[in-house]
């Protein structure tokens, strides 16, 4: 049995397989940043989502 284990996330891999956990983390960061750009905090402290219309 092979013991290929990702040092970052610990998942078991087949020989020659490359883990995409780093790429997945980057995609999640980009998605979170996009969502945070849409949130605005009003004077009252209430958070508001501002949707932009597609043209």
C-alpha positions as CSV (number, residue, x, y, z in Angstrom):
1,X,0.0,0.0,0.0
2,X,1.2,3.5,-0.8
3,X,1.4,6.2,1.8
4,X,1.0,9.4,-0.2
5,X,-0.5,11.9,2.2
6,X,-0.9,15.7,1.6
7,X,1.2,17.5,4.2
8,X,-1.2,20.4,4.2
9,X,-4.6,18.8,4.6
10,X,-3.8,15.2,5.4
11,X,-5.8,13.6,2.7
12,X,-4.7,10.3,1.2
13,X,-3.6,10.5,-2.4
14,X,-2.9,7.9,-5.2
15,X,0.6,7.7,-6.5
16,X,1.2,10.7,-8.8
17,X,-2.0,12.5,-7.7
18,X,-1.7,16.1,-6.7
19,X,-3.8,17.6,-3.9
20,X,-5.8,20.7,-4.8
21,X,-6.4,21.9,-1.2
22,X,-4.2,25.0,-1.7
23,X,-6.1,26.0,-4.9
24,X,-9.4,25.3,-3.1
25,X,-8.4,27.6,-0.3
26,X,-7.5,30.4,-2.7
27,X,-10.9,30.1,-4.5
28,X,-12.7,30.3,-1.1
29,X,-10.7,33.4,-0.2
30,X,-11.6,35.1,-3.5
31,X,-15.2,34.2,-3.0
32,X,-15.2,35.6,0.5
33,X,-13.5,38.8,-0.6
34,X,-16.1,39.3,-3.3
35,X,-18.9,38.9,-0.8
36,X,-17.3,41.3,1.7
37,X,-17.1,43.9,-1.1
38,X,-20.9,43.8,-1.3
39,X,-21.5,44.4,2.4
40,X,-21.8,47.9,3.7
41,X,-22.2,48.9,7.3
42,X,-24.8,51.7,7.8
43,X,-24.5,54.4,10.6
44,X,-26.8,52.3,12.8
45,X,-24.5,49.4,12.6
46,X,-26.8,47.4,10.4
47,X,-25.2,45.5,7.5
48,X,-26.6,46.0,4.1
49,X,-25.9,44.0,0.9
50,X,-25.6,46.1,-2.2
51,X,-26.4,44.2,-5.4
52,X,-25.1,45.7,-8.6
53,X,-27.3,45.3,-11.7
54,X,-25.8,43.4,-14.6
55,X,-25.8,45.5,-17.7
